[in-house]
Amino acid sequence: MTLTLKEVEHIALLARLELTQEEKERYQQQLSDILDHVAQLQALDTSQIKTASVVQPPLARLREDEALHGLTTEQALKNAPSAEKDQFRVPPVLD
């Protein structure tokens, strides 16, 4: 599957990347190669491959959950670039 430059530009826009024309052309080729490889993998017959149906064995021993003391507000804010009223201060994200 060959991507168009317009599709590469759209992907770059979604990823918030500013690409030069040379980068767009290079990524067009690289992304097209990746999609071709994925298409080859999808074409493989995997019906005979057995997979694990259970992520964790039924007799696995897990430790009990226990509450631990966390950080104090002072410790949590110690390395924050900006704090106000015992809270992290972040720049506004909406206009």
Number of C-alpha atoms within 10 A of each C-alpha: 12 14 15 14 15 11 13 21 18 13 12 15 12 9 9 9 11 11 14 9 11 9 12 19 15 13 18 19 17 14 16 17 15 13 15 14 13 12 12 10 11 10 9 8 8 9 6 6 6 7 6 6 6 7 6 8 7 7 6 7 7 6 6 6 6 6 6 6 6 8 9 9 10 10 10 13 17 11 9 12 9 12 13 9 6 10 13 12 13 11 6 6 5 4 3
